[in-house]
């Protein structure tokens, strides 16, 4: 028997759950489907949100041949076979063909290029499905010929309705089993599914199997917990969810919100992210967003990293969490980050400027005779160990102030000290 998730695929838009921002009354996609107007498109969204089903319904509404390929297994040979089938059908019956490519992001540029002439001349209407950002994974030539629709994770209420429909449907679902679900059980499964209809139906089918084997009919919260345990939230390592969540963590730390920072940290750990990767990013946050406003931040970030290396999971994760909270609460400064960027820009613009002779070491007599080190003022011999008016940049480089301390944390005091010293060198900008 086919899996429940496959048996319960919507037979029409009336049965389609969620995505009302695309399929609600008057929405462009809904209107084009109702009118049977085919156009190439990319369906972008997390697993279990209806991408394949929607493609099938579009083909059905347009009386088009539906050819489904998976980029995991298909190749150019399969595309050519689909083209021949499409041409033959058009000549024989005048019907269009919708080619659905699942996991389109797994095709390389050359493979994606194969579609272009057939999409251009109307042989195929192309529908690609992807869980990854098409801006990065789909070639621009194909994107320009297809409209991108973003599918959202299903709400708990939508998943609850889907589960209830599956329990009542005696033809395709589990209605013949006459199960009696507790509302709490369905709610638990719906939440554990994390927006994924396929996952929700798979868990329901597993729960029904357990009950059937035991000769029971009551779907309790305890049974639901048994099938839902171990489920992880959406987190595709190396995919959009990965980068979106690390971005959220970084921005929460930068925004001085320890609670949000902890939440995103735990989301990533729960999803299976390597804690070492997070530890590296936390060290980056320390130097990029705290800097010298609190030099202890970097030390604590490295300590948290080292703690994890010594203790492992789960205990060592607390060391990383400690660093994350400290960084979120610490005074913020990106002065070092900005300063280094400006200095690197000058290096790139001005090229290999010579080191001034007075700043060069002179370990040999020849170097001394050439003027190396001549007129250099040893700072420790000067008042307050500061050679007022001395210049250390290349002669050809204009005066620069890369490092501009912010008036927060330790940098406030650093800034005051620098101002006092710079006041003694009025000639410098």
PyMOL commands that set and color helices and strands:
alter all, ss='L'
color gray80, all
select helices_A, chain A and resi 4-7+13-15+20-23+28-34+51-61+76-93+104-106+109-113+116-120+134-137+140-143+156-168+175-177+183-193+197-214+221-228+240-254+258-270+275-293+296-311+317-329+335-350+357-359+365-369+379-381+383-385+409-422
alter helices_A, ss='H'
color red, helices_A
select strands_A, chain A and resi 41-44+65-70+97-102+125-130+147-150+180-181+218-219
alter strands_A, ss='S'
color yellow, strands_A
deselect
rebuild
show_as cartoon
